[in-house]
Amino acid sequence: MKKPTDNNSIVLAVAPMEGVMDHTMRALLSEIGGMDYLVSEFIRVTQYPIPATTFRRLIPENTNEAKTKHNHPVHTQLLGSNAELMAESALNATEAGATHIDVNFGCPAKRVNGHGGGSVLLQNPNVLYDIMSAIRRILPTEIPVSAKIRLGFENEDLLFDNVAAIEAAGVGTLTIHGRTKKDGYKPPARWEKIGEIQDKTNMIVIANGDIKDTESLLRCQSITGCQHFMIGRGSLNNPFIFQQIREGLNGESSTIDTLNLNTLFISYSSQLQEHYDEIATLGRLKQWCGHLRFGFEEVKENLQTLRRCKSVNELMQTFERAVTST
């Protein structure tokens, strides 16, 4: 067990999740609060450098000093395998307003790995070094650079080589999801491996995986020795998680109930409809219901009914009945 750190020094981040954690969800979670910063969905870099206009469009917070309306910083994340294109894209991102560049070496999706991105790169530490060093060299020194990895691709054989390559490239912060690509999201996350890395590196290590409440965060802290934590699926299952963790760390009881959830669902629907059409809004709301079922029994019990709704209005009415009925 690691020596515990001061709870007041704990840093909480919202993980980037493709197809879910867009600017509307980031705005919603930021409104609730409790986190220190959020990370954007990855911007994929393939055949050409991504222009500044794209970064402004996909990460609109970059036009607001890279912060949400509620003043939470948003880091811009890139994904790709060509060091030169990644570096040029990173520079363009900062010209668009990005204040922190993160690089995704952890995505396990087959379609991403099949195109040479994400966790497939964990099989070659030299490539990690080339990408991160190219980005670090091209950016102004005041722009922080970080990376996100898993424990490995098929196995953990190259874990410490990968960490060393990233650190040698001049990276200051490393997020580690405590599973390999092969593991997917199967429990449990191996926090003890994150702890081993924490002991061997001078980088700030951010622990990621299976943190879903104050209790699990404190267990992760005791095993890893980390004071930085990133939460992904847990924030979709329970959007109040960061607020509740802060309350728990302060010895306070949570004040969240399902009435808060319905108000939040209405707010999210409104934000979606400002940016997406009816079909896309309905799809994203149903997608979120699929996550909420893990945090709220009322949603789980009514999930199939919610998924059969044909319009946003029908879904909103059905959701309200589900979570406010006694």
Backbone torsions as a table, in degrees:
resi	resn	phi	psi	omega
1	MET	NA	138.5	-179.6
2	LYS	-83.5	157.8	174.8
3	LYS	-67.8	126.4	-177.7
4	PRO	-66.0	150.3	177.8
5	THR	-103.0	169.7	179.4
6	ASP	-66.4	126.6	-179.0
7	ASN	-59.5	-28.3	-179.3
8	ASN	-70.0	-16.6	-178.9
9	SER	-95.6	1.6	-179.5
10	ILE	-69.3	131.9	179.6
11	VAL	-110.7	129.7	-178.2
12	LEU	-117.0	133.8	-179.5
13	ALA	-127.8	150.2	174.8
14	VAL	-93.2	124.5	-176.1
15	ALA	-73.5	151.9	174.9
16	PRO	-80.8	129.2	178.8
17	MET	-133.4	115.8	-175.0
18	GLU	-60.9	136.3	175.9
19	GLY	79.8	-0.5	-177.7
20	VAL	-131.5	-49.5	-172.0
21	MET	-90.0	55.8	176.4
22	ASP	-80.7	-175.6	-174.7
23	HIS	-64.9	-24.9	178.6
24	THR	-71.7	-42.7	177.4
25	MET	-69.5	-38.3	177.1
26	ARG	-60.9	-41.9	179.5
27	ALA	-62.5	-40.2	-179.3
28	LEU	-64.5	-48.8	-179.3
29	LEU	-66.1	-37.9	179.2
30	SER	-63.3	-35.3	178.7
31	GLU	-62.3	-38.1	177.8
32	ILE	-71.5	-45.3	174.9
33	GLY	88.0	-173.0	-179.6
34	GLY	105.1	-27.0	178.4
35	MET	-86.5	164.2	175.6
36	ASP	-94.9	-32.4	177.2
37	TYR	-162.3	169.1	178.2
38	LEU	-127.0	157.2	177.4
39	VAL	-118.9	136.5	-177.3
40	SER	-70.3	161.5	165.6
41	GLU	-56.7	150.6	-179.1
42	PHE	-68.0	143.6	171.8
43	ILE	-99.3	119.0	-173.7
44	ARG	-82.3	129.3	179.0
45	VAL	-110.0	117.7	-175.5
46	THR	-123.7	-78.2	-170.6
47	GLN	-102.0	-12.0	-178.4
48	TYR	-154.4	158.9	177.0
49	PRO	-64.2	139.3	178.6
50	ILE	-75.6	127.0	-177.3
51	PRO	-75.1	160.2	-179.3
52	ALA	-59.1	-34.6	-179.0
53	THR	-61.1	-35.9	179.1
54	THR	-67.6	-40.4	178.6
55	PHE	-65.3	-35.1	177.7
56	ARG	-68.7	-37.5	-177.7
57	ARG	-73.4	-44.9	-175.1
58	LEU	-81.3	-26.2	179.0
59	ILE	-127.8	74.8	-173.4
60	PRO	-61.1	-19.1	176.6
61	GLU	-60.3	-22.6	179.5
62	ASN	-63.6	-19.6	176.6
63	THR	-86.8	-0.9	179.3
64	ASN	-123.3	47.5	-178.7
65	GLU	58.5	33.5	179.0
66	ALA	57.3	42.0	178.5
67	LYS	-135.3	153.1	173.3
68	THR	-73.6	173.0	177.6
69	LYS	-59.9	-26.4	-179.2
70	HIS	-98.0	18.1	167.6
71	ASN	74.9	23.2	173.6
72	HIS	-93.3	128.2	178.6
73	PRO	-60.8	146.1	176.0
74	VAL	-122.8	120.0	178.1
75	HIS	-86.7	141.8	179.1
76	THR	-91.6	124.6	-179.0
77	GLN	-107.5	136.9	177.2
78	LEU	-113.4	153.7	174.6
79	LEU	-139.7	129.8	178.8
80	GLY	172.3	177.8	-174.7
81	SER	-125.0	-9.8	-179.6
82	ASN	-94.2	113.6	-173.0
83	ALA	-59.6	-43.1	-177.3
84	GLU	-65.4	-45.8	-179.9
85	LEU	-66.8	-36.9	178.1
86	MET	-64.5	-42.1	-179.2
87	ALA	-65.4	-45.3	179.8
88	GLU	-63.9	-38.5	178.3
89	SER	-65.7	-40.8	178.5
90	ALA	-60.3	-42.1	178.9
91	LEU	-64.3	-42.2	177.4
92	ASN	-62.3	-36.6	179.0
93	ALA	-62.4	-41.8	179.4
94	THR	-68.1	-32.7	176.1
95	GLU	-66.6	-26.8	177.1
96	ALA	-80.5	-10.5	178.4
97	GLY	122.1	-4.8	-179.6
98	ALA	-62.2	138.8	-179.0
99	THR	-113.8	-2.6	179.4
100	HIS	-155.1	130.6	178.9
101	ILE	-110.6	127.5	176.8
102	ASP	-117.7	148.6	-179.0
103	VAL	-123.0	132.4	-175.7
104	ASN	-92.7	110.9	170.2
105	PHE	-115.7	22.4	-173.8
106	GLY	-118.9	-15.3	-174.8
107	CYS	-59.4	125.6	-177.8
108	PRO	-93.9	0.0	-174.3
109	ALA	-61.8	134.8	-177.3
110	LYS	-60.4	-41.4	-177.1
111	ARG	-68.5	-27.0	176.0
112	VAL	-77.6	-48.9	179.7
113	ASN	-62.8	-34.9	-179.2
114	GLY	-65.4	-21.3	178.2
115	HIS	-104.6	20.3	173.2
116	GLY	79.2	23.5	-180.0
117	GLY	-120.5	168.1	175.9
118	GLY	71.3	-141.0	-170.1
119	SER	-68.6	-16.4	178.3
120	VAL	-61.5	-26.1	-178.8
121	LEU	-73.4	-13.0	178.0
122	LEU	-68.2	-4.7	176.4
123	GLN	-85.6	-4.3	-176.8
124	ASN	-142.4	92.1	-179.5
125	PRO	-57.2	-31.6	-179.1
126	ASN	-63.4	-37.0	178.1
127	VAL	-66.5	-41.2	177.1
128	LEU	-58.7	-44.9	179.2
129	TYR	-61.4	-46.8	-177.5
130	ASP	-59.6	-44.5	-178.4
131	ILE	-65.8	-50.6	-175.1
132	MET	-68.8	-37.5	179.8
133	SER	-69.6	-36.1	177.9
134	ALA	-64.3	-41.6	178.7
135	ILE	-66.9	-45.4	-177.9
136	ARG	-62.2	-39.1	-177.7
137	ARG	-68.4	-36.2	-172.7
138	ILE	-82.8	-22.5	-175.4
139	LEU	-89.5	152.0	172.3
140	PRO	-57.9	147.0	-175.4
141	THR	-61.9	-25.3	-177.5
142	GLU	-77.7	-9.0	177.6
143	ILE	-88.3	113.9	178.6
144	PRO	-67.6	147.6	177.4
145	VAL	-126.4	134.0	179.7
146	SER	-136.6	168.8	178.3
147	ALA	-139.5	157.6	177.2
148	LYS	-127.2	128.9	-179.2
149	ILE	-131.1	169.4	163.8
150	ARG	-105.5	-179.9	-179.2
151	LEU	-69.5	-16.2	179.7
152	GLY	163.7	-173.6	178.7
153	PHE	-93.9	-83.4	176.7
154	GLU	-83.0	-31.5	-178.2
155	ASN	-149.5	-174.2	-175.6
156	GLU	-101.0	13.3	-172.3
157	ASP	-57.9	-33.8	-175.4
158	LEU	-102.4	11.6	-173.7
159	LEU	-54.3	-54.0	-175.0
160	PHE	-73.3	-27.9	173.0
161	ASP	-65.7	-41.2	179.1
162	ASN	-64.8	-44.2	179.0
163	VAL	-61.4	-45.0	-179.3
164	ALA	-63.0	-38.6	179.8
165	ALA	-65.2	-42.3	-179.6
166	ILE	-67.0	-42.2	179.2
167	GLU	-65.7	-40.3	-179.9
168	ALA	-63.5	-24.1	-179.7
169	ALA	-78.4	-4.3	178.1
170	GLY	96.0	18.2	-179.6
171	VAL	-81.8	139.0	-176.6
172	GLY	-99.7	-19.8	-174.9
173	THR	-138.7	137.6	-178.3
174	LEU	-134.4	122.3	173.0
175	THR	-92.6	134.1	-178.9
176	ILE	-125.3	118.2	171.0
177	HIS	-85.5	125.4	-171.0
178	GLY	-77.1	42.0	176.0
179	ARG	-145.1	160.8	170.9
180	THR	-86.9	171.6	174.2
181	LYS	-60.8	-41.2	-179.1
182	LYS	-61.1	-33.2	179.9
183	ASP	-67.6	-26.9	-173.9
184	GLY	63.6	-118.8	177.8
185	TYR	-122.0	21.7	179.7
186	LYS	-67.4	134.2	178.3
187	PRO	-75.2	158.9	-5.1
188	PRO	-96.1	161.3	169.5
189	ALA	-70.8	139.0	-175.9
190	ARG	-91.7	82.4	-178.3
191	TRP	-61.1	-30.4	-177.9
192	GLU	-62.1	-31.0	177.3
193	LYS	-69.7	-36.9	175.8
194	ILE	-62.7	-39.5	177.8
195	GLY	-62.2	-37.1	177.8
196	GLU	-63.9	-39.4	178.5
197	ILE	-68.2	-41.9	178.1
198	GLN	-54.9	-36.0	-179.5
199	ASP	-74.9	-20.5	-171.4
200	LYS	-106.2	-8.6	-173.3
201	THR	-121.9	155.2	173.1
202	ASN	-93.9	-5.1	176.6
203	MET	-71.0	154.0	168.3
204	ILE	-70.3	127.7	-179.6
205	VAL	-105.6	127.6	178.3
206	ILE	-107.0	120.3	-179.7
207	ALA	-84.2	135.4	-177.0
208	ASN	-139.3	136.0	176.4
209	GLY	123.4	120.5	173.5
210	ASP	66.6	23.1	174.2
211	ILE	-95.5	114.1	-173.6
212	LYS	-130.7	-2.8	177.4
213	ASP	-168.4	-178.9	-178.7
214	THR	-61.6	-41.9	-177.6
215	GLU	-61.0	-46.8	-179.1
216	SER	-68.6	-34.4	177.4
217	LEU	-64.1	-43.5	-179.7
218	LEU	-67.4	-33.7	175.3
219	ARG	-65.5	-44.3	178.6
220	CYS	-61.3	-41.8	179.1
221	GLN	-61.8	-41.7	-177.4
222	SER	-68.9	-29.2	-179.1
223	ILE	-85.3	-39.8	-173.9
224	THR	-92.5	-28.2	-172.0
225	GLY	78.0	5.9	-179.0
226	CYS	-77.3	154.6	169.9
227	GLN	-122.0	2.9	175.1
228	HIS	-113.7	132.9	-175.8
229	PHE	-138.6	142.4	178.0
230	MET	-120.8	134.5	-177.8
231	ILE	-121.9	128.7	-178.9
232	GLY	-110.2	-90.3	-176.4
233	ARG	-58.3	-31.7	178.9
234	GLY	-59.7	-30.7	-179.7
235	SER	-77.9	-21.6	175.2
236	LEU	-84.4	-37.1	177.9
237	ASN	-68.2	-35.3	-179.8
238	ASN	-142.9	94.8	-175.8
239	PRO	-65.3	-11.2	178.8
240	PHE	-91.9	6.4	-170.1
241	ILE	-59.0	-41.4	-177.1
242	PHE	-68.3	-41.6	176.8
243	GLN	-62.2	-43.1	-178.5
244	GLN	-67.6	-38.1	177.5
245	ILE	-63.7	-43.6	177.7
246	ARG	-60.4	-42.3	178.0
247	GLU	-63.1	-43.3	-179.8
248	GLY	-63.2	-41.4	179.2
249	LEU	-64.9	-26.4	179.1
250	ASN	-93.4	5.1	179.4
251	GLY	74.5	20.2	-179.0
252	GLU	-98.3	153.9	176.1
253	SER	-86.1	146.2	-179.3
254	SER	-74.4	143.6	179.8
255	THR	-108.5	10.9	-175.3
256	ILE	-78.8	137.2	172.0
257	ASP	-140.8	178.6	-174.4
258	THR	-69.0	-21.0	175.8
259	LEU	-65.2	-37.4	175.1
260	ASN	-61.1	-38.9	-178.0
261	LEU	-64.3	-42.0	179.8
262	ASN	-64.8	-41.7	176.5
263	THR	-59.7	-41.4	-179.9
264	LEU	-66.5	-39.8	-179.8
265	PHE	-63.4	-40.0	177.6
266	ILE	-63.8	-43.2	179.7
267	SER	-62.4	-43.1	-179.6
268	TYR	-64.7	-41.4	178.2
269	SER	-59.7	-42.3	179.8
270	SER	-63.4	-42.9	179.4
271	GLN	-64.8	-41.2	178.9
272	LEU	-61.6	-43.3	-176.0
273	GLN	-68.4	-17.5	175.1
274	GLU	-74.2	-21.3	-172.6
275	HIS	-122.0	-18.6	-175.8
276	TYR	-128.4	159.9	176.9
277	ASP	-79.6	-179.7	-175.5
278	GLU	-59.1	-45.7	-176.6
279	ILE	-65.3	-46.0	-179.4
280	ALA	-66.1	-40.1	178.4
281	THR	-62.8	-45.5	179.2
282	LEU	-60.9	-42.5	-179.9
283	GLY	-62.7	-43.7	-179.2
284	ARG	-69.5	-35.8	177.2
285	LEU	-66.0	-41.8	177.8
286	LYS	-66.2	-38.9	177.5
287	GLN	-59.3	-43.6	-179.4
288	TRP	-67.3	-36.3	176.0
289	CYS	-58.2	-37.6	177.9
290	GLY	-60.8	-33.7	175.9
291	HIS	-78.9	-41.1	-176.3
292	LEU	-62.9	-23.6	-179.4
293	ARG	-61.8	-24.7	179.7
294	PHE	-78.3	-17.5	-179.4
295	GLY	-110.1	-17.6	-175.1
296	PHE	-136.0	116.6	-176.5
297	GLU	-61.5	-33.9	-178.9
298	GLU	-62.5	-36.4	177.9
299	VAL	-73.1	-41.3	179.4
300	LYS	-58.7	-43.9	-177.2
301	GLU	-67.7	-24.8	-176.5
302	ASN	-113.1	14.3	-171.9
303	LEU	-60.9	-45.2	-177.8
304	GLN	-64.2	-38.0	176.0
305	THR	-64.3	-42.2	178.7
306	LEU	-62.5	-40.8	-178.2
307	ARG	-70.1	-19.9	-179.8
308	ARG	-87.2	-5.8	-178.4
309	CYS	-63.2	141.1	-174.3
310	LYS	-100.2	-9.8	-179.2
311	SER	-145.6	162.5	178.1
312	VAL	-62.6	-42.2	-178.7
313	ASN	-61.7	-44.2	179.0
314	GLU	-63.1	-41.4	-179.7
315	LEU	-64.7	-41.1	-179.5
316	MET	-63.1	-43.1	179.9
317	GLN	-66.8	-40.5	179.6
318	THR	-66.0	-41.3	179.6
319	PHE	-63.6	-44.9	-179.5
320	GLU	-59.9	-44.1	178.5
321	ARG	-61.8	-38.5	-176.1
322	ALA	-66.3	-42.8	-172.0
323	VAL	-96.9	-7.9	179.8
324	THR	-111.7	-9.6	179.6
325	SER	-72.6	147.7	179.7
326	THR	-116.3	NA	NA
